Amino acid sequence: MVNPDLIRFLDYLKLQKDDTKIIIDLPTYPYNQEWHGIKGSLALLIDKTYAKKLHRYIDIITHSGPETELFVYAQ
């Protein structure tokens, strides 16, 4: 799940060395069906908000599912 702490950590990594390559793996995608109730809705809202910033830090996203586009809403 993408959250402010993850974004800060990725920013920190990139600041340490500009040519650092960051690769993340999404074991399940889309994962929005995994969250339920009010807490789940809030978590997904936070995730969606901060996922829009991922492209600044991530060089490669791996995934073993059939999807060809991930985080389309992050464009």
C-alpha positions in Angstrom: 0.0 0.0 0.0 1.3 3.4 -0.9 1.3 5.9 1.9 3.2 9.0 3.0 5.9 7.0 4.8 6.7 5.0 1.7 7.0 8.2 -0.4 9.3 9.8 2.1 11.5 6.6 2.2 11.7 6.5 -1.6 12.5 10.2 -1.7 15.3 9.5 0.8 16.7 6.7 -1.3 16.8 8.9 -4.4 18.4 11.7 -2.5 21.2 9.4 -1.3 22.3 8.7 -4.9 20.6 10.1 -7.9 21.2 7.1 -10.1 19.6 4.7 -7.7 17.1 2.4 -9.4 14.1 1.4 -7.4 12.1 -1.7 -8.3 8.9 -2.7 -6.5 6.8 -5.9 -6.8 3.1 -5.9 -6.4 2.2 -9.4 -5.2 -1.5 -8.7 -5.8 -3.1 -6.2 -8.2 -5.6 -4.8 -8.1 -5.7 -5.0 -4.4 -8.6 -2.7 -3.8 -11.0 -5.7 -3.3 -8.9 -6.7 -0.3 -10.0 -3.8 1.8 -13.4 -3.5 3.4 -15.4 -1.2 5.6 -14.6 2.4 6.6 -11.0 1.6 7.5 -10.5 -0.1 4.1 -12.1 2.8 2.3 -9.8 5.3 4.1 -6.8 3.1 3.4 -7.6 3.0 -0.3 -8.2 6.8 -0.5 -4.7 7.3 1.0 -3.2 4.7 -1.3 -4.8 6.3 -4.4 -3.7 9.8 -3.3 0.0 8.8 -2.8 0.1 6.4 -5.7 0.0 9.4 -8.0 3.5 10.3 -6.7 5.0 6.9 -7.3 6.1 7.6 -10.9 8.6 10.1 -9.5 10.6 7.4 -7.6 9.9 4.0 -9.1 11.9 2.8 -12.2 10.2 -0.6 -12.6 7.1 -2.2 -11.2 7.0 -6.0 -11.4 3.8 -8.0 -11.3 2.9 -11.6 -12.2 -0.8 -11.0 -13.1 -2.4 -10.5 -16.5 -2.7 -6.7 -16.2 -0.6 -4.7 -18.7 -1.1 -1.3 -17.0 -0.8 -0.6 -13.3 -1.9 2.5 -11.5 -3.6 4.0 -14.5 -5.2 6.6 -12.2 -1.6 7.8 -11.3 -1.0 9.4 -14.7 
